[in-house]
Amino acid sequence: MDSSLQIDLVPCLNDNYAYLLHDMSSGVTGIVDPGEVGPVVRALEAKGYTLDFIFNTHHHADHTGGNLGLKKKYDAKVVGPKVDKARIPGIDIPLSDETWKFGNHEFRAIFTPGHTLGHVCYYFPESKAVFTGDTLFSVGCGRVFEGTMDQMWSSLSTLSLLPEDTRAFVGHEYTAVYLSVKHLIPLTCGNQSNIRFAVTVEPHNEDLLSQRQLVEQLRQKGQPTIPTTIGQENSFNPFLRPFVESVRQSLNKSASENNVEVFTALRLAKDKF
């Protein structure tokens, strides 16, 4: 794994994660999905960095709310999905499904529509890291707001085919308490709602049950549960497993039904959970 790309979690708003990226070889610094300005500025000052790039996975305000303030303060360039360039505040560099460079690190913007029509994920192969925004969560996935279920399943399938040791830095943790009222530092809880739902789908999945135990242990210690890995998610995330017999059985889906139909049933069931 290339260790010259430093990645730090920056909690924002109630349950969002932004990610501070620093290329140690070039000194270039970026932030992925800054939901607000303050936490990012504090993280930069603590490290002694300035900000060169702002990366957005999609247009929702909880992922772009810090764009204009950070751009003004640091004269940073905003990078975002070309399809959504009209909805990304301050965008300078629109990307589609293409390769680009951050400092000395080549990465790929992967077009992943579904949650929104223009969603992209950022994949750094040498660093074995992918920033999945609101497409893939730990033991879950984003709601399908603007795209179709077919698009969302296709996007998740693309991510599931990345190398299994790829670390997935996701956009949200949906359960949070606070370790410090002064600094408002979230204690991440592994998105326990996702785990509870997944257990109803695959109650005998040993990988899932082990993950549930690990998440509880980390929660009690006040430690984060992110990143996860693509290999882990493939083993216990039901939204990556609609072809698995135990998932189909839990939904009363036959072998003749395609993966999109099973995924759709999963997503609709989770929406009501």
Sequence and secondary structure as in RCSB ss.txt:
>XXXX:A:sequence
MDSSLQIDLVPCLNDNYAYLLHDMSSGVTGIVDPGEVGPVVRALEAKGYTLDFIFNTHHHADHTGGNLGLKKKYD
AKVVGPKVDKARIPGIDIPLSDETWKFGNHEFRAIFTPGHTLGHVCYYFPESKAVFTGDTLFSVGCGRVFEGTMD
QMWSSLSTLSLLPEDTRAFVGHEYTAVYLSVKHLIPLTCGNQSNIRFAVTVEPHNEDLLSQRQLVEQLRQKGQPT
IPTTIGQENSFNPFLRPFVESVRQSLNKSASENNVEVFTALRLAKDKF
>XXXX:A:secstr
  TTEEEEEEEETTTEEEEEEEETTT  EEEES S SHHHHHHHHHHT    EEE SS  HHHHTTHHHHHHHH 
 EEEEEGGGGGGSTTEEEEE SEEEEETTEEEEEEE  SSSTT EEEEETTTTEEEEETTEETTEE   SSS HH
HHHHHHHHHHTS TT EEEESB S EEES TTTT EEE   HHHHHHHHHH TT HHHHHHHHHHHHHHHHT   
  EEHHHHHHH GGG TTSHHHHHHTT  TTS HHHHHHHHHHHHHT 
